[in-house]
Amino acid sequence: MGKVLAFAPRPRMPGPLGDEQLQLIAAGRATHGALNITTPRTVQRGYGTLCRVFVITMPTNGVRIYDAATMAEATPENLVLECTTLPSQGMIALDWPCMRGITIDPGDGGHVTATFN
């Protein structure tokens, strides 16, 4: 029987962005993603750019995305996107800067994926 190694991967430490990462951000390409969002949640706290939203399953009451650090802060005043009909090919391109955070409410029965920086 083979040898079992007992180690855990080290967490990634945030650091300054490299030239390649800065070029991706400038081109509107995401460096992070939140997959399979089926319940309201915050995917990024603090400053970030919401790049793309993919609606896999359209909910009955629409998808809402807020510039908020928590769901409790998600109010109509900081609403970034409200989608009540399925977008063409299921994708919405935004490249929208969010100052407080990115909070996504996929609605009742909705299924969403988002990319962001």
HELIX and SHEET records of a PDB file:
HELIX    1   1 ASP A   19  ALA A   26  1                                   8    
HELIX    2   2 MET A   71  GLU A   73  5                                   3    
HELIX    3   3 PRO A   76  ASN A   78  5                                   3    
HELIX    4   4 SER A   88  GLY A   90  5                                   3    
SHEET    1   A 4 HIS A  32  ILE A  37  0                                        
SHEET    2   A 4 HIS A 111  PHE A 116 -1                                        
SHEET    3   A 4 GLY A  48  THR A  57 -1                                        
SHEET    4   A 4 MET A  91  CYS A  98 -1                                        
SHEET    1   B 4 ARG A  41  ARG A  45  0                                        
SHEET    2   B 4 GLY A 101  ASP A 105 -1                                        
SHEET    3   B 4 VAL A  63  TYR A  66 -1                                        
SHEET    4   B 4 LEU A  79  CYS A  83 -1                                        
END                                                                             
